[in-house]
Amino acid sequence: MKLTMCIQFLFLFPLFAFSQGQIKFSTLEYNLPPVSIGQTTTLKIPFSNIGKEPLLITKCQSSNATSTIEHHKKPILPNQSDTLNVKILNNAVGNFRHSFTVAVNNQENENVIKVNINVFDLKVYGKVLNKNNGEPLPFATVKIDKNTRGTTTDFGGKYYLNASSNDTLVFSLAGMKTRKVKVDREEVNIQLEEIERIKEVEPPITQNKVSDYSVKTIPDNEILKEKKVIGKIIEKATNELIFGAIIKNKKTDTETFSDVYGKFEITASFNDILVVNFFGLSEKEIKVTDNNYYEIYLEK
């Protein structure tokens, strides 16, 4: 008799639990976009009652003093939905995870909701203009120095970027001189100068005797001090143009970036080494010869 009752109880217990209010979330983890310090983040977390009886939230609390979670006190009827309201005060810089515990109808089973957020010092914005004519520069690269985080300007030359105070912003565009500016305010407007076009001058030549029967003509100044080197950066595996690759002259530390069409322009001298980098691909070095145009293929 007792054995029969125990078996019946174990069989009916899941049905009994399901016959009560049962909460269901679409997800238990949220990754929120970065925010600047001092901002308050709000989040609505939807849920529904998939049980057969009204659902009453009996526990709803946060693990962090800088965040709160609120709910409606009224019961949620079967097949109805509602939201939990989360508020986070972002008063420190860094990566944070806020945990919220939710239980219903005094049941022992608890749901833990995790909310991840990255807090920066401030959101920097501004315009990048051509110093020569004051026109906006679209597709200019704006990145944080010694960091992979960055963005590009829109058609109006505008940009927005999360940064920390004392970060250094690097502004670059093919055909323009790269500039670096330290972040000490939210609005940072910048003007870029065009790289001077180098006039190629025909050097004087002399004759160098090669043998008794031939004469080879060699320029006295075969190696010019500087010249404009242009080209394209291409991913070898896909044959796609790479936007935002870093091209650096190893000798002079001059640096530029490939534009949205994969094109770049940099000044270099004969035998200079160009170092090409792009995130996720192997670094490549190119030796400058008498050619002025290079197609550089990067691979993993």
MOTA-V479459 format. One record per helix or strand. SS is the DSSP state (~ for helix, > for strand). FROM is the first residue (numbers start at 1). LEN is the number of residues. Records with the same first field share a line. If there is no record, write none. Layout:
# MOTA-V479459
SS->FROM-LEN / FROM-LEN
This chain:
# MOTA-V479459
~->2-18
>->23-3 / 29-3 / 35-2 / 40-10 / 55-1 / 57-6 / 67-4 / 76-1 / 81-9 / 94-11 / 111-10 / 122-9 / 136-1 / 141-4 / 150-3 / 158-6 / 168-5 / 176-1 / 179-4 / 187-1 / 190-3 / 194-1 / 205-5 / 215-5 / 227-9 / 240-2 / 246-4 / 255-3 / 263-6 / 273-5 / 284-4 / 293-6
